[in-house]
Amino acid sequence: MATPSFNDPATDLATLCQPYLARILAAPVYDLARETALQPAPRLSRQLGCDVWLKREDQQPVFSFKLRGAYAKMRSLSAAQLRGGVVTASAGNHAQGVALAASHLGARAVIVVPATTPQVKQDAILALGGTAVSLIRHGACYSDADAHATQVAQDRGLTSVPAFDDPDVIAGQGTVGLEILRQHAGPLHAVFVPIGGGSLAAGVAACIKAVRPRIRVIGVQTHESCAMARSIEAGERIELEHVGLFCDGTAVRRVGAETFRLCRRLLDDIVLVDNDAVCAAIRDIFLETRSIVEPAGALALAGLAQYTARHDHDHAGALVVVTSGANVNFEGLGDIARRAAACRDLQPA
Ligand SMILES: *Cc1c(COP(=O)(O)O)cnc(C)c1O
C-alpha cells in the first residue's frame, strides 16, 4: 500500500506523544481492568519463523481491552456528570466496559448498539450493567448507533462517553502499550494492533513512540473495513459507504479526528487482510493457547502473518500481537472453522 504520509519526518514526535504519555501513566484503569499477560507463542513463532508474543487483552474481565478506555473516561467525569447519567454508542465491547464502569461508579448509562451486535455482547452488556444500564438497538453498524447516541445525549442531557475519539479513552487504551514495554525489556521489532475507530492504535503508538520510537507500530484492518488506511491515504478522514461486519469490533465507517491525527503521524504502516485470513488466525490462536478470540481479536495476528510473509526475516527482535477481544457468538464458530480449513496454512508448520 502506498502510504507516503506515514512517519512524516517533519513530525515532532515528542510534542505529539509526551502529553499522551503523561495521561497514560496517570490513567486509572486498574480498579477494574487487569494487567494482562504478554506471553510467548512458540508454535506461531516456529510457524512464522520469528519471535511472536501475544498480549492477551482477550483475558480482561469484559473479554476485551475496551474496559481500560471506558473506565479511564468515566473516572474523568465530575460527580455531577456521573449523577446525571452517561450515554454511549458501541459496536458491543466498549459498551461492556461502560456498563461495568457505570455499575462500579454508581452511574446510569444509556447504551446504543447497532442491531447487528452479536447476542453474546448484548447479553454481557445487560449482565455487567444490571439496573445501571438501559440498552437501545439502533442501525446497522457502529456509525448509525453513534448518530443516534448523539441525539439521545442532546434530548436527555446525558454526558457522552465516546468509544474511541477522546483523549482519556485513548490514554486508557494506551496502558496496553505501557504494559508491553514493561513486560518485554528485550529488543522489540514491532507491535501489531487492530484498528477500528483507532483508539487502541493511537494510544499504543503514542506510548511506544514516546519511549522507544524505533519499535514499529503496525495497524491491521480488513479490506472491507479500512477507514483508517483510506483516510491516511487521502490525507483526511473519509467516510466509507459500506463497511463489512465480519470483524464487528472494528467495523466503523469513519475514524475519530483525534485518533486520525495520532495514527497518521505515529503508525509505521497499516496492513490489510481478508476475512479468510482472520479465520485462519482465530484457529492459529486457538492452537497456540486453546482460547477462542473474536474476529477483531485475531486481526493483528492475521496482519503479522502477512507482514512476515512479505518482510522475509529482515527483522531482529520480537513481534507482539494484541489479541484484543474474545466476545464471539458460539453459534458462529462452525463457519469460522470451515473458512479457516479452506484457508491453507500461511507457512508450513
Ligand atoms: C474496539 C475493538 C478494536 C478496535 O479498537 P479501536 O480503538 O476502535 O480502533 C479491536 N478489537 C476489538 C476486540 C475491539 O473491541
The ligand as an ORCA input file, in Angstrom:
! r2SCAN-3c Opt
* xyz 0 1
  C     -12.853     -1.860     19.626
  C     -12.073     -3.054     19.247
  C     -10.965     -2.958     18.387
  C     -10.549     -1.670     17.733
  O     -10.286     -0.628     18.636
  P     -10.407      0.897     18.167
  O      -9.907      1.671     19.301
  O     -11.840      1.144     17.840
  O      -9.563      1.026     16.939
  C     -10.245     -4.103     18.127
  N     -10.593     -5.288     18.648
  C     -11.649     -5.434     19.467
  C     -11.963     -6.773     20.016
  C     -12.427     -4.308     19.796
  O     -13.488     -4.467     20.600
*
